[in-house]
Every structure is written in C-alpha cells, then in structure tokens.
Amino acid sequence: MSEARGAINVGVVGYGYSGRAFHAYLVGLAEGLRLYAISTRDPARQEAARREHPEARVYATMGELLTDRAVELVVLATPHDTHRDLAIQAMNAGKHVVTDKIMAMDAAQAAEMIEASQRNGVLLSVFHNRRWDWDYLTVRQAIAEGWLGEPYLFQTAIMRYRSPGGWRASLAHSGGILFDWPAHLVDQALQLVGAPVRAVDCQTLSRAHWDSDIESYARLSLRFANDVVYEIEVGNLAAAPKPRWYVLGDGGALVKYGLDPQEAYLKQGRIEAAEEDPADRARITTHVRGQEESWTVESVRGSWTAYYCNIAGALHHGAELAVKPEQVYQAMRVYDAAARSARTGEVVHLE
C-alpha cells in the first residue's frame, strides 16, 4: 500500500525465524500497514533483510530505528527476556508496539508494559496468532454448536522429539519450555473457558539429552472457577505423539490429532493456500440427541493474517483489539503460579 493512502509504517526488530517468516511477511499482507524498517544486529541478517525487502530501511539497532520519526509501530521479534525493556523503550519513544509471545517474563513486567502503553497513549498488543488456528476454532465451533454438551475437561498436548533451537534453548533468554508452545495453549484456555482460573498445578522434568538447559517436559493443570479442568502437556523428548485435543463434555467428546497447517505454507510465502491432511480432522462423538452419533468434522479455516489486519483496523479506525494486553496479563498471572507450583510441588491458588 502506498504512503499516499496513509499506511502505518512498521519497524520489525529482530530478523531471525520469527521476524523473517512471521512478522515481516504477515505485516506485508495487511492492508493499512507498510513494512518500513527492519533492525537486526547480525550483519548476515541485515544483508538478508535488504535482499528480501529492498523497499525497507535496515538498521543495526533498535535505537537507530526509534530515531526514525516515520516509524509508527514497532514489532518485537526478539528473545522473551528482552520484551519488557524494549517495549517500554519503544512506547516511551511514542511508538505503538506489538510484541511476540510470550508477553514478558512475569506478570509484574507485563503490568509495567501496560502502564507504559497507557501513559504514552499508544497501542500495545501481543502476537497470539494461534487464536486463528484451525484446530482451536474447530473446538470453539463444537462447543458453540452444543455437540459436546457442557465441557468439563480439556486435554491439549504438543509432544515432539526435537531439539529447541537458538535462544529458545536457553532458560535465561526463553524462560523455559512453559514460555514456548504453552504461551499459546494457556491463551487458548483462557479464551475457551468463561471463568477465572482458581488453581494451578505444574510439574516439569529435565533430561540431559539436547544441547539445552530448558526443561524436557511440562504438565500444567488449570482448575477454573466453574470446575472445568484444563490440562496442557508439552515435551521436546517425546518419540510418540498424543492427541492435540481431547475434550470431554457431559454430552459428547472431541478428539483431534495434528497441528494447524498454516506454518508450512507461511514459510513458503503462500499462507492462504494452506491445506490440512484429512486424517487430522477432529472426530466428534455425541449423545446430545439421546443416542450415540459420531462423525468427522471439517476444520474451521482461520488465517494468521487476521492478527495484523486487526492491528491495522485498531490504528486506522479504532477497531477493538483482538488481543488485548490486559487479557495476556491474566495469562502471565497463570505463569507466575505455574512457576511457583513447579518449584514447590504445591498447587497454587489464585484469587
């Protein structure tokens, strides 16, 4: 989109996998946004940014990017432990901010970021693209259609046999295994269950297998005020998968294997062509009409492009943010409780 039409100039900070494959690409697809600048300290990545986005300015540091008055929105595609400081620095410079998940290292840092947003009168959001995952949207549909009756148990799992890479393999930079996939899974839990979290039970295990000091496995159990139990499992040393979703209601059940298909197509630069393996579609079994019925349901197609379209709508037209920082702050409270539970072995109760 041309500057004459008033596109918001976006600066992406960090040009590793997330900055390159996700943010720079998706910003470029959003009407009303313009990929204006990229900052990265790595000379090889600077050259890649110039080659892949010749229209964008390339800076060696975020400080240089922030001095460019044309930059209006800063996207942080940087290690987790940098989010609080970089976001506040950018917002103090008058820039709107999107930070990759996880929002921060704890709820106190998240609260500081929200305060900086309010004090400076700028937008703050967190990149929870997996609210548009096909599997998550299919579970939402199954609940809304009443196929499961009243849900009471959610079990979700990402169990893979693969080494964490780059800074994600560092406990100090990443925050550990709970701050990777579970950042999305906890966010999805808080959206699906319409009640506050009352208790958190967390266990983590570490095995010296990969060249990493993050945990090998985590199990997180959330008990909500309406007595719904939501269990999350993640592992990077799991040689066999578990169902991605196992959801029970008093009238039915949903079982689904396989991950959302969009990432593979996103890496190819053609996210809208995403297709799912039919074998991964959800299986519904229900008794809500008095007898057992079972069928395979076609997945609800979401698109990760919706996230930045919403950001553009919020900045241009005052549209309601799809991912509000106050929502993510509540997730950070769950993480604080999970860390305490894993450390002490006790169930932690939230007010």
GUPA-85832 format. One record per residue (C-alpha): residue in three letters; x, y, z. Coordinates in nm, 3 decimals, decimal comma. Layout:
// residues N
+------+---------+---------+---------+
! resn !       X !       Y !       Z !
+------+---------+---------+---------+
!  ALA !       X !       Y !       Z !
...
+------+---------+---------+---------+
This chain:
// residues 351
+------+---------+---------+---------+
! resn !       X !       Y !       Z !
+------+---------+---------+---------+
!  MET !   0,000 !   0,000 !   0,000 !
!  SER !   0,137 !   0,343 !  -0,089 !
!  GLU !   0,218 !   0,613 !   0,163 !
!  ALA !  -0,040 !   0,836 !  -0,004 !
!  ARG !  -0,315 !   0,610 !   0,134 !
!  GLY !  -0,188 !   0,655 !   0,487 !
!  ALA !  -0,036 !   0,315 !   0,561 !
!  ILE !   0,111 !   0,276 !   0,909 !
!  ASN !   0,490 !   0,245 !   0,891 !
!  VAL !   0,607 !  -0,067 !   1,074 !
!  GLY !   0,953 !  -0,143 !   1,206 !
!  VAL !   1,034 !  -0,507 !   1,283 !
!  VAL !   1,301 !  -0,557 !   1,548 !
!  GLY !   1,478 !  -0,890 !   1,507 !
!  TYR !   1,520 !  -1,083 !   1,184 !
!  GLY !   1,553 !  -1,442 !   1,300 !
!  TYR !   1,292 !  -1,703 !   1,213 !
!  SER !   1,003 !  -1,522 !   1,381 !
!  GLY !   1,085 !  -1,176 !   1,249 !
!  ARG !   1,153 !  -1,301 !   0,899 !
!  ALA !   0,895 !  -1,574 !   0,836 !
!  PHE !   0,611 !  -1,447 !   1,055 !
!  HIS !   0,615 !  -1,075 !   1,122 !
!  ALA !   0,777 !  -0,922 !   0,814 !
!  TYR !   0,569 !  -1,150 !   0,593 !
!  LEU !   0,234 !  -1,101 !   0,768 !
!  VAL !   0,278 !  -0,723 !   0,805 !
!  GLY !   0,333 !  -0,711 !   0,429 !
!  LEU !  -0,005 !  -0,880 !   0,372 !
!  ALA !  -0,207 !  -0,645 !   0,595 !
!  GLU !  -0,390 !  -0,363 !   0,421 !
!  GLY !  -0,317 !  -0,042 !   0,607 !
!  LEU !   0,032 !  -0,146 !   0,722 !
!  ARG !   0,364 !  -0,099 !   0,547 !
!  LEU !   0,687 !  -0,283 !   0,625 !
!  TYR !   0,904 !   0,027 !   0,651 !
!  ALA !   1,209 !  -0,080 !   0,852 !
!  ILE !   1,392 !  -0,381 !   0,996 !
!  SER !   1,658 !  -0,380 !   1,266 !
!  THR !   1,900 !  -0,663 !   1,340 !
!  ARG !   2,248 !  -0,667 !   1,489 !
!  ASP !   2,360 !  -0,962 !   1,275 !
!  PRO !   2,536 !  -0,844 !   0,954 !
!  ALA !   2,429 !  -1,155 !   0,762 !
!  ARG !   2,067 !  -1,096 !   0,858 !
!  GLN !   2,099 !  -0,731 !   0,762 !
!  GLU !   2,201 !  -0,841 !   0,414 !
!  ALA !   1,914 !  -1,091 !   0,402 !
!  ALA !   1,669 !  -0,818 !   0,502 !
!  ARG !   1,797 !  -0,586 !   0,229 !
!  ARG !   1,776 !  -0,863 !  -0,029 !
!  GLU !   1,430 !  -0,985 !   0,071 !
!  HIS !   1,276 !  -0,643 !   0,144 !
!  PRO !   1,457 !  -0,388 !  -0,074 !
!  GLU !   1,184 !  -0,133 !  -0,002 !
!  ALA !   1,257 !  -0,137 !   0,373 !
!  ARG !   1,521 !   0,054 !   0,563 !
!  VAL !   1,763 !  -0,167 !   0,756 !
!  TYR !   1,911 !  -0,059 !   1,089 !
!  ALA !   2,175 !  -0,224 !   1,305 !
!  THR !   1,998 !  -0,142 !   1,634 !
!  MET !   1,651 !  -0,069 !   1,761 !
!  GLY !   1,783 !   0,261 !   1,896 !
!  GLU !   1,856 !   0,373 !   1,541 !
!  LEU !   1,513 !   0,254 !   1,428 !
!  LEU !   1,342 !   0,451 !   1,704 !
!  THR !   1,508 !   0,775 !   1,597 !
!  ASP !   1,333 !   0,743 !   1,260 !
!  ARG !   1,023 !   0,955 !   1,309 !
!  ALA !   0,846 !   0,778 !   1,023 !
!  VAL !   0,826 !   0,454 !   1,223 !
!  GLU !   0,485 !   0,436 !   1,392 !
!  LEU !   0,451 !   0,073 !   1,501 !
!  VAL !   0,735 !  -0,139 !   1,640 !
!  VAL !   0,713 !  -0,519 !   1,629 !
!  LEU !   0,941 !  -0,705 !   1,871 !
!  ALA !   1,056 !  -1,041 !   1,732 !
!  THR !   1,326 !  -1,079 !   1,996 !
!  PRO !   1,406 !  -1,319 !   2,285 !
!  HIS !   1,149 !  -1,331 !   2,562 !
!  ASP !   1,371 !  -1,172 !   2,825 !
!  THR !   1,402 !  -0,852 !   2,616 !
!  HIS !   1,032 !  -0,782 !   2,567 !
!  ARG !   0,966 !  -0,568 !   2,874 !
!  ASP !   1,262 !  -0,333 !   2,833 !
!  LEU !   1,240 !  -0,297 !   2,454 !
!  ALA !   0,863 !  -0,249 !   2,456 !
!  ILE !   0,882 !   0,025 !   2,721 !
!  GLN !   1,169 !   0,193 !   2,536 !
!  ALA !   0,967 !   0,195 !   2,213 !
!  MET !   0,647 !   0,317 !   2,381 !
!  ASN !   0,837 !   0,593 !   2,561 !
!  ALA !   0,951 !   0,700 !   2,215 !
!  GLY !   0,586 !   0,735 !   2,114 !
!  LYS !   0,564 !   0,416 !   1,908 !
!  HIS !   0,283 !   0,162 !   1,909 !
!  VAL !   0,409 !  -0,186 !   1,999 !
!  VAL !   0,336 !  -0,546 !   1,911 !
!  THR !   0,549 !  -0,798 !   2,096 !
!  ASP !   0,581 !  -1,161 !   2,005 !
!  LYS !   0,459 !  -1,409 !   2,262 !
!  ILE !   0,529 !  -1,458 !   2,543 !
!  MET !   0,446 !  -1,105 !   2,659 !
!  ALA !   0,709 !  -1,087 !   2,934 !
!  MET !   0,891 !  -1,296 !   3,192 !
!  ASP !   0,629 !  -1,245 !   3,463 !
!  ALA !   0,308 !  -1,058 !   3,546 !
!  ALA !   0,494 !  -0,766 !   3,710 !
!  GLN !   0,681 !  -0,699 !   3,385 !
!  ALA !   0,355 !  -0,727 !   3,189 !
!  ALA !   0,195 !  -0,470 !   3,420 !
!  GLU !   0,486 !  -0,230 !   3,360 !
!  MET !   0,431 !  -0,264 !   2,985 !
!  ILE !   0,059 !  -0,193 !   3,016 !
!  GLU !   0,131 !   0,112 !   3,231 !
!  ALA !   0,377 !   0,244 !   2,969 !
!  SER !   0,115 !   0,196 !   2,697 !
!  GLN !  -0,146 !   0,390 !   2,894 !
!  ARG !   0,096 !   0,662 !   2,999 !
!  ASN !   0,214 !   0,722 !   2,642 !
!  GLY !  -0,127 !   0,679 !   2,479 !
!  VAL !  -0,005 !   0,409 !   2,239 !
!  LEU !  -0,130 !   0,067 !   2,134 !
!  LEU !   0,016 !  -0,248 !   2,291 !
!  SER !  -0,071 !  -0,600 !   2,178 !
!  VAL !   0,081 !  -0,948 !   2,185 !
!  PHE !   0,114 !  -1,170 !   1,879 !
!  HIS !  -0,118 !  -1,457 !   1,963 !
!  ASN !  -0,168 !  -1,574 !   1,607 !
!  ARG !  -0,287 !  -1,914 !   1,725 !
!  ARG !  -0,627 !  -1,772 !   1,813 !
!  TRP !  -0,676 !  -1,828 !   1,439 !
!  ASP !  -0,555 !  -2,189 !   1,437 !
!  TRP !  -0,792 !  -2,425 !   1,260 !
!  ASP !  -0,796 !  -2,679 !   1,545 !
!  TYR !  -0,872 !  -2,417 !   1,811 !
!  LEU !  -1,152 !  -2,266 !   1,601 !
!  THR !  -1,295 !  -2,613 !   1,540 !
!  VAL !  -1,308 !  -2,678 !   1,916 !
!  ARG !  -1,484 !  -2,343 !   1,961 !
!  GLN !  -1,737 !  -2,443 !   1,694 !
!  ALA !  -1,800 !  -2,783 !   1,855 !
!  ILE !  -1,876 !  -2,612 !   2,187 !
!  ALA !  -2,092 !  -2,341 !   2,029 !
!  GLU !  -2,295 !  -2,598 !   1,833 !
!  GLY !  -2,364 !  -2,793 !   2,152 !
!  TRP !  -2,215 !  -3,116 !   2,017 !
!  LEU !  -2,028 !  -3,182 !   2,342 !
!  GLY !  -2,290 !  -3,062 !   2,588 !
!  GLU !  -2,125 !  -2,873 !   2,874 !
!  PRO !  -1,745 !  -2,915 !   2,852 !
!  TYR !  -1,571 !  -3,017 !   3,175 !
!  LEU !  -1,229 !  -3,149 !   3,066 !
!  PHE !  -0,981 !  -3,018 !   2,810 !
!  GLN !  -0,655 !  -3,203 !   2,744 !
!  THR !  -0,416 !  -3,044 !   2,495 !
!  ALA !  -0,069 !  -3,162 !   2,403 !
!  ILE !   0,231 !  -3,076 !   2,188 !
!  MET !   0,462 !  -3,375 !   2,229 !
!  ARG !   0,752 !  -3,389 !   1,986 !
!  TYR !   1,103 !  -3,530 !   1,961 !
!  ARG !   1,311 !  -3,234 !   1,856 !
!  SER !   1,578 !  -3,008 !   1,999 !
!  PRO !   1,488 !  -2,647 !   2,080 !
!  GLY !   1,695 !  -2,412 !   1,868 !
!  GLY !   1,878 !  -2,082 !   1,910 !
!  TRP !   1,791 !  -1,866 !   2,208 !
!  ARG !   1,483 !  -2,081 !   2,273 !
!  ALA !   1,724 !  -2,346 !   2,403 !
!  SER !   1,842 !  -2,104 !   2,673 !
!  LEU !   1,650 !  -2,090 !   3,000 !
!  ALA !   1,771 !  -1,736 !   3,072 !
!  HIS !   1,656 !  -1,598 !   2,735 !
!  SER !   1,342 !  -1,802 !   2,673 !
!  GLY !   1,204 !  -1,859 !   3,022 !
!  GLY !   1,188 !  -2,234 !   2,962 !
!  ILE !   0,957 !  -2,482 !   2,796 !
!  LEU !   0,644 !  -2,326 !   2,950 !
!  PHE !   0,710 !  -1,999 !   2,768 !
!  ASP !   0,712 !  -2,152 !   2,420 !
!  TRP !   0,411 !  -2,350 !   2,294 !
!  PRO !   0,223 !  -2,318 !   2,626 !
!  ALA !   0,213 !  -1,940 !   2,576 !
!  HIS !  -0,041 !  -2,013 !   2,303 !
!  LEU !  -0,207 !  -2,302 !   2,484 !
!  VAL !  -0,272 !  -2,104 !   2,803 !
!  ASP !  -0,407 !  -1,814 !   2,596 !
!  GLN !  -0,643 !  -2,053 !   2,417 !
!  ALA !  -0,755 !  -2,196 !   2,753 !
!  LEU !  -0,845 !  -1,854 !   2,888 !
!  GLN !  -1,047 !  -1,780 !   2,572 !
!  LEU !  -1,232 !  -2,113 !   2,573 !
!  VAL !  -1,336 !  -2,130 !   2,939 !
!  GLY !  -1,557 !  -1,847 !   3,051 !
!  ALA !  -1,443 !  -1,835 !   3,413 !
!  PRO !  -1,137 !  -1,727 !   3,613 !
!  VAL !  -0,853 !  -1,970 !   3,690 !
!  ARG !  -0,868 !  -2,068 !   4,057 !
!  ALA !  -0,584 !  -2,322 !   4,095 !
!  VAL !  -0,265 !  -2,409 !   3,906 !
!  ASP !  -0,066 !  -2,732 !   3,936 !
!  CYS !   0,256 !  -2,764 !   3,735 !
!  GLN !   0,530 !  -3,023 !   3,703 !
!  THR !   0,843 !  -3,002 !   3,487 !
!  LEU !   1,112 !  -3,259 !   3,407 !
!  SER !   1,460 !  -3,213 !   3,266 !
!  ARG !   1,672 !  -3,471 !   3,088 !
!  ALA !   2,026 !  -3,402 !   2,966 !
!  HIS !   1,965 !  -3,501 !   2,606 !
!  TRP !   1,962 !  -3,193 !   2,384 !
!  ASP !   2,223 !  -2,917 !   2,397 !
!  SER !   1,989 !  -2,703 !   2,604 !
!  ASP !   1,917 !  -2,614 !   2,964 !
!  ILE !   1,541 !  -2,579 !   2,925 !
!  GLU !   1,308 !  -2,847 !   3,055 !
!  SER !   1,225 !  -3,158 !   2,850 !
!  TYR !   0,863 !  -3,187 !   2,964 !
!  ALA !   0,595 !  -2,986 !   3,139 !
!  ARG !   0,245 !  -3,064 !   3,257 !
!  LEU !   0,020 !  -2,776 !   3,355 !
!  SER !  -0,324 !  -2,830 !   3,506 !
!  LEU !  -0,565 !  -2,538 !   3,544 !
!  ARG !  -0,878 !  -2,558 !   3,760 !
!  PHE !  -1,132 !  -2,290 !   3,672 !
!  ALA !  -1,395 !  -2,135 !   3,899 !
!  ASN !  -1,669 !  -2,326 !   3,710 !
!  ASP !  -1,487 !  -2,656 !   3,789 !
!  VAL !  -1,359 !  -2,705 !   3,435 !
!  VAL !  -1,020 !  -2,879 !   3,432 !
!  TYR !  -0,779 !  -2,781 !   3,154 !
!  GLU !  -0,460 !  -2,985 !   3,117 !
!  ILE !  -0,163 !  -2,885 !   2,899 !
!  GLU !   0,132 !  -3,109 !   2,817 !
!  VAL !   0,441 !  -3,016 !   2,618 !
!  GLY !   0,757 !  -3,210 !   2,554 !
!  ASN !   1,063 !  -3,197 !   2,329 !
!  LEU !   1,175 !  -3,554 !   2,410 !
!  ALA !   0,855 !  -3,741 !   2,315 !
!  ALA !   0,908 !  -4,007 !   2,048 !
!  ALA !   0,533 !  -4,061 !   2,002 !
!  PRO !   0,256 !  -3,801 !   1,977 !
!  LYS !  -0,058 !  -3,758 !   2,183 !
!  PRO !  -0,385 !  -3,611 !   2,056 !
!  ARG !  -0,359 !  -3,237 !   2,001 !
!  TRP !  -0,704 !  -3,207 !   2,160 !
!  TYR !  -0,910 !  -3,439 !   2,380 !
!  VAL !  -1,221 !  -3,256 !   2,501 !
!  LEU !  -1,499 !  -3,406 !   2,710 !
!  GLY !  -1,842 !  -3,264 !   2,779 !
!  ASP !  -2,140 !  -3,412 !   2,958 !
!  GLY !  -2,292 !  -3,489 !   2,617 !
!  GLY !  -2,001 !  -3,573 !   2,393 !
!  ALA !  -1,632 !  -3,571 !   2,312 !
!  LEU !  -1,385 !  -3,436 !   2,056 !
!  VAL !  -1,053 !  -3,594 !   1,961 !
!  LYS !  -0,811 !  -3,434 !   1,716 !
!  TYR !  -0,456 !  -3,513 !   1,608 !
!  GLY !  -0,215 !  -3,296 !   1,412 !
!  LEU !  -0,109 !  -2,933 !   1,418 !
!  ASP !  -0,259 !  -2,634 !   1,243 !
!  PRO !  -0,130 !  -2,643 !   0,881 !
!  GLN !  -0,055 !  -2,274 !   0,826 !
!  GLU !   0,312 !  -2,258 !   0,930 !
!  ALA !   0,442 !  -2,480 !   0,650 !
!  TYR !   0,266 !  -2,264 !   0,391 !
!  LEU !   0,370 !  -1,941 !   0,563 !
!  LYS !   0,737 !  -2,044 !   0,526 !
!  GLN !   0,670 !  -2,083 !   0,152 !
!  GLY !   0,515 !  -1,735 !   0,132 !
!  ARG !   0,165 !  -1,865 !   0,048 !
!  ILE !  -0,025 !  -1,893 !   0,373 !
!  GLU !  -0,367 !  -1,861 !   0,212 !
!  ALA !  -0,303 !  -2,187 !   0,021 !
!  ALA !  -0,283 !  -2,385 !   0,347 !
!  GLU !  -0,449 !  -2,727 !   0,342 !
!  GLU !  -0,494 !  -2,980 !   0,619 !
!  ASP !  -0,436 !  -3,355 !   0,597 !
!  PRO !  -0,791 !  -3,501 !   0,614 !
!  ALA !  -0,659 !  -3,762 !   0,859 !
!  ASP !  -0,602 !  -3,481 !   1,111 !
!  ARG !  -0,962 !  -3,364 !   1,121 !
!  ALA !  -1,149 !  -3,376 !   1,450 !
!  ARG !  -1,370 !  -3,670 !   1,542 !
!  ILE !  -1,690 !  -3,590 !   1,730 !
!  THR !  -1,887 !  -3,841 !   1,936 !
!  THR !  -2,209 !  -3,711 !   2,088 !
!  HIS !  -2,510 !  -3,828 !   2,287 !
!  VAL !  -2,689 !  -3,491 !   2,299 !
!  ARG !  -2,984 !  -3,619 !   2,095 !
!  GLY !  -3,033 !  -3,930 !   2,306 !
!  GLN !  -2,829 !  -4,177 !   2,107 !
!  GLU !  -2,467 !  -4,206 !   2,006 !
!  GLU !  -2,364 !  -4,029 !   1,689 !
!  SER !  -2,011 !  -3,998 !   1,555 !
!  TRP !  -1,863 !  -3,811 !   1,263 !
!  THR !  -1,553 !  -3,636 !   1,135 !
!  VAL !  -1,588 !  -3,259 !   1,116 !
!  GLU !  -1,412 !  -3,041 !   0,860 !
!  SER !  -1,185 !  -2,792 !   1,033 !
!  VAL !  -1,283 !  -2,427 !   1,061 !
!  ARG !  -1,038 !  -2,232 !   0,845 !
!  GLY !  -0,876 !  -1,942 !   1,023 !
!  SER !  -0,594 !  -1,724 !   0,895 !
!  TRP !  -0,300 !  -1,580 !   1,085 !
!  THR !  -0,327 !  -1,279 !   0,854 !
!  ALA !  -0,624 !  -1,169 !   1,068 !
!  TYR !  -0,395 !  -1,060 !   1,352 !
!  TYR !  -0,224 !  -0,775 !   1,168 !
!  CYS !  -0,545 !  -0,687 !   0,985 !
!  ASN !  -0,692 !  -0,625 !   1,329 !
!  ILE !  -0,391 !  -0,414 !   1,432 !
!  ALA !  -0,439 !  -0,204 !   1,118 !
!  GLY !  -0,807 !  -0,165 !   1,194 !
!  ALA !  -0,734 !  -0,057 !   1,551 !
!  LEU !  -0,482 !   0,206 !   1,441 !
!  HIS !  -0,678 !   0,339 !   1,143 !
!  HIS !  -1,038 !   0,309 !   1,260 !
!  GLY !  -1,032 !   0,249 !   1,634 !
!  ALA !  -1,142 !  -0,114 !   1,598 !
!  GLU !  -1,140 !  -0,322 !   1,916 !
!  LEU !  -0,813 !  -0,508 !   1,965 !
!  ALA !  -0,847 !  -0,882 !   1,916 !
!  VAL !  -0,558 !  -0,948 !   2,159 !
!  LYS !  -0,569 !  -0,703 !   2,448 !
!  PRO !  -0,268 !  -0,671 !   2,679 !
!  GLU !  -0,495 !  -0,698 !   2,983 !
!  GLN !  -0,602 !  -1,044 !   2,862 !
!  VAL !  -0,240 !  -1,152 !   2,830 !
!  TYR !  -0,164 !  -1,011 !   3,176 !
!  GLN !  -0,409 !  -1,267 !   3,315 !
!  ALA !  -0,215 !  -1,540 !   3,136 !
!  MET !   0,106 !  -1,409 !   3,294 !
!  ARG !  -0,055 !  -1,449 !   3,638 !
!  VAL !  -0,111 !  -1,815 !   3,548 !
!  TYR !   0,257 !  -1,845 !   3,453 !
!  ASP !   0,369 !  -1,696 !   3,782 !
!  ALA !   0,156 !  -1,954 !   3,961 !
!  ALA !   0,288 !  -2,234 !   3,739 !
!  ALA !   0,649 !  -2,139 !   3,813 !
!  ARG !   0,577 !  -2,138 !   4,185 !
!  SER !   0,397 !  -2,472 !   4,165 !
!  ALA !   0,681 !  -2,634 !   3,968 !
!  ARG !   0,933 !  -2,501 !   4,220 !
!  THR !   0,748 !  -2,601 !   4,537 !
!  GLY !   0,546 !  -2,902 !   4,426 !
!  GLU !   0,231 !  -2,740 !   4,562 !
!  VAL !  -0,098 !  -2,644 !   4,400 !
!  VAL !  -0,112 !  -2,263 !   4,380 !
!  HIS !  -0,446 !  -2,092 !   4,430 !
!  LEU !  -0,529 !  -1,764 !   4,256 !
!  GLU !  -0,763 !  -1,504 !   4,399 !
+------+---------+---------+---------+
